Amino acid sequence: MGVENTNITDLSVQIGSLKLKNPVITASGTFGYANEYEEFLSLKNLGAIVTKAITLNPRKGNPQPRIKEVSGGLINSIGLENVGIYEFIDKKLPLLIQNNIDFFVNIAGESIEEYKKVAAICRQNNIRALELNLSCPSVNKGCLEFGKDEKTLYDLISAVRDVFPGILAVKLGSNVSFPEKIAVTAQKAGADAISAINTVKAMNISLKKNYKGFNFIKGGLSGPCIKPVALNFIFEIKKHVTIPIIGMGGIMTFTDMLEFFAVGADAIQIGTGTFTDPDLGERLVFELNSFMQANKYKNLEELINSLRTEDE
């Protein structure tokens, strides 16, 4: 288990009205519901965690196989398996509160009404921050459908905002034609932050014996192989929005994290990296702290500003 870090500089970052102690967040779907990773690290050293995607009713997810390693990453087709909002409130939320750390509840649905119901239940249970999953490519209905069309996206975020006054991050994916228009729409509709990018729609096949047919898995591609896509997406939308951007997509090292800061991210999320290195998030916090102290940065904003000097 990690040791709580008590010797840090000002690593804090503001996401809406929520001030996180540092910019390192664990990504939805890779860190469980609450305390599953506490034997590997001290949760209190993280800026925040994001829960598995939660839907109104429990979901069994997609049939096996659901995960496939590929060059530079993995494809997942989990299909948003989760316990549903009522069991989450009853059994998982108390553990999050008990850990005394900041968290976002990632919510998903198949209709605007379902998103609204889940968000309202979260508000009733004093949950401060949500991340709207509008980009998961491993389900047949919902999520990605809402994140591709500007009007639908606006209507959904506005509807959630009507019932949830807390911090609202919107998770977007790269499977869109005009990222900047989608990002601007999210901001106009009331988002406090944009999380980007979600996994990339992808497919892996295995040819059968004698090359007669093939097996396949389709889902979301994640890991270092999508980092260039994520960096470009964030770089493009940063020119058009003023709300914070939480960057993700293949972050495995300290340098990766700095690159995301350089192109426009204000905070980052660790996803696939957690699978191979469970304490990666905590280690990045320590490395960031040491780097800032060694280079005499007073706060995170100062470091980020120094990184954002572009050369052609």
N, C-alpha and C positions, 0 to 999 in steps of 0.2 A: 504493500500500500504506500502511496506517496505521502510526503510530509508537507504539511501546510506551509506555504511560503509567506513569511511575515516580513521579509526585507525586500520590498518592491518600490520602484519609482512610480510616478503617476502614469499608469498604463490605461487609465479609464477612458471610456468612450460613451458618448450619449446616443441612445437610440430612442427617439421620441422623448418621453418623459422618464425613461428608464436609463439610469446611469450604471453601466457595467464596470466592474473593477478592472477588467482587461478585455481585449478584443478577440479572445480565442473562445469559440463556441463549438460545441459538438453538433453534428448535423443529424437531422431527422432520419430515422430508419437505421442508424448505425450505432446507436448508443442506448438502445432499450427505452424503457419508460421513465426510469428514475435513478436507481442506485445499482444497476447491474454491473457497473465497472468499478465500484468503489474498492475492490480488492487490489486494483492495479494503480490507483492514483487517488489523491485527495480531491474530491469533487469541488471543494471550496476554493481550489486554486484556479478553476476555470472561470471564464467570464460569465458563461451561461451554458445550459444544455437545451437542446430542442428534442422534444419527445418524438417517439414514433407517431406517424400520422394516425389521428383518431377520427373515426366516423361516428355517425349517430348510433348505428347498430353494429354489433360484432361482425367481423369479416373473416372468413377462412383463408382468403387469399387464393392465389392461382395453384393449380396442380403442379407436382414435381415433373421435370426438374425446374428449379427456380433460380439457380445461380450457376454461372459459367465463367471461369477465369479465361481471359483472352490476353493477347499481348498488350501490356501496359495498363491493364485494368480488369474490370469484370462487368458482366451483364447480369442484372438482377430482374427477375420477374415475380417478385414477392406478391404483388397485387394488393398492397395495403392491408395485409393481415393485421388485425388488432382486436382488442377486447371490447371496443365500443365505449362511448362517452360515459355511460352510467357506471360500468365497472371501473373505468379509469378514475372517476371521481371518488368512488368508494374505496378502491384498493391501492391505486398508484399515486394519486395526488397527495395523500398524507405523507408518503415517503419523500416526495419532492419538498414539501414544506418542512419536514423534519430535517432535511439536509441543509436548510437555510442557504440555498443558492438561488440565483436568478434563473428563470427558465421560460421558454416559449412552448406553448402547446401547439403542435402542428395539427391542423384540422383539414379534413377532406370530405368531399361529398359528391353525389351524383346530380344534385340540383341546387339552385340558389336557396330554396327553402330548407334543404338539409344543412347547408352551411350556416344559415341563420339560426336554426334550432341549436346546433352544436355551440355556436358562438354565444347564444343567449344563456345556455347552461353554464358555459365557462364564466360568463359575467356574474351569474347568480352564485357561483362558488368562489368569487373573488380572485379569479385568475387574471393576472395583470397584462400578460402578453400572449398574442397568438401569432402563428405563422400560417398563412393561408396557402395550402398546397394547390397551386393552379397549373402544375406542369408535370406531374408524374406520368410517364409514358407506359407504365406497366399495367394499367387498368383499361377496360374497354369503354367505360362510361364515366364522365366527370373529369375533374382535374385539368388535364391538358386541353380539353374542349374549351374551358373557360379562359385559359391563358393565351389563346391564339387569336381571339377576336376582340377588338377594342370595345365595342359596345357591350358585349356579354361580360367582359372583364369589368367594365365600369359599373354595370348593373349589379354584379355580384359583390364587388368591394363596397359599393354604396349601401347595399342591403345589409351586409355584415356590420358596417359602420353604424347603421341605425340602431343596432341592438348591442353593440360592443364599443364602449367608449375608451377602452384601454389601448395599449400599444399594438399596432397592427403591421406586421411584416408580410410582404407578398412574395411568395417563392415562384420565380419565373424560370422558364427553360429556353434553350437556344433553338427549339423547333418552331421558330417563327420567322416571317419574312422581314419584318421591320422592328427589331428589338427596341429602338428608341421610341417608337410610337406606343408600344405596349407599356414601356416603363413610364412614359409621361402620363398615360391613361391611369396607371396605378396610382401615381402621385395625385392627380386631379381628383380621383375618386376617394381619397382619404387615407392612403397608405402612409405609415410613418417611416417605413424602410422597405428596401427591395433586397431579397435574398436571391443570389444568382451565381452559378446556374444549377438547375436540377440536372439529373442524368439525361443523357442524349439518346434518343431513340435509335436502337441498334438491333442487330441480329447475328447469331452465330449458327453455322451449320456443320454437321458431321456426315460425310458421305457414308453410305452403307457399303457392305461387302460387295465386291464386284461392280462398285459404282452404280448400283441400281437403286436410285432414290437417296433420300437423306433425312436425317433428324435435325431438328432446329430448336432454338430458344430465342424468343424475341423479348425485349424489355428495355431497361435503361442502362446505358453504358456509363461507367464512372471510373475514376482513377487518373493517374498521370497522363494517360492518352488524351483526355479531354481538356487538359489545362490550357493549351493554346486557344481553344474555342471559348473557354470561360474568360480568359484574359481579354480577348477581343470583344466579347459581349459587354463586359464591364466597362472597358475603355470607350465603347460607343455610347452606352447609355449615360455614362457620367457627364457627357457633354450636354445632356438635356434635362437632367433632374437635379434637384437640390437636396432631396432627402438622403439619409445615409444608405450606403450599399454594403450588404454583407456578402462577401465574395467566397466562392467555393468552387471546387472542381479540380481534383488532383493535387491538393496541397499535401506534401509529404515531408517537407524540410523547412527550415527557417528561411532559406532564400526564397522558396516558393511563396511563403507568407509575405515577404517584403515585396515580391513582384506584384502580388494582388493589391497591396497598399499603393504601389506606384501607379497602377492604371486606374485607380479610383475607389477601391474598397476602403471602408472605414473600420470594418471588422471582418473576421473570416470564420468559416466553419470547416471543421475536419470531418470527413466522411469515411471513404474507403481506407484511408491511412490508419484509422482506428482498428480495423480488422487485423492488420499485420503488426501494429505497434500500439497496443491498448493505452499506453500512457503518453502518446504523441502530443495530445493537447496540452497536458501539464508541462511537458518538456519544452514546448514552444513558448509557453508563458515564461519559464525560467530563462530561456535563451534570449527572449525579447528584453526581459528585465536586465540581464547582464550586458547585452549589446548597448542598451540605452545608457546605462551607467558608465560603461567604458568610453562611450562617445559623447558623454555629457549632454544628452538630450533631457530637457526638463519634463516633457510630457509627450504623449503619443502624437498629438497634432503636429508638434515640431518635427518629429521624425518623418511623419507622412509627407509633410510639405517639402522636406528636403529630398524625398524620393521622387517627387513629381516634377522633375526638370526633364523635359523631353528633348531628345536629340534624334534627328532624322537618320 
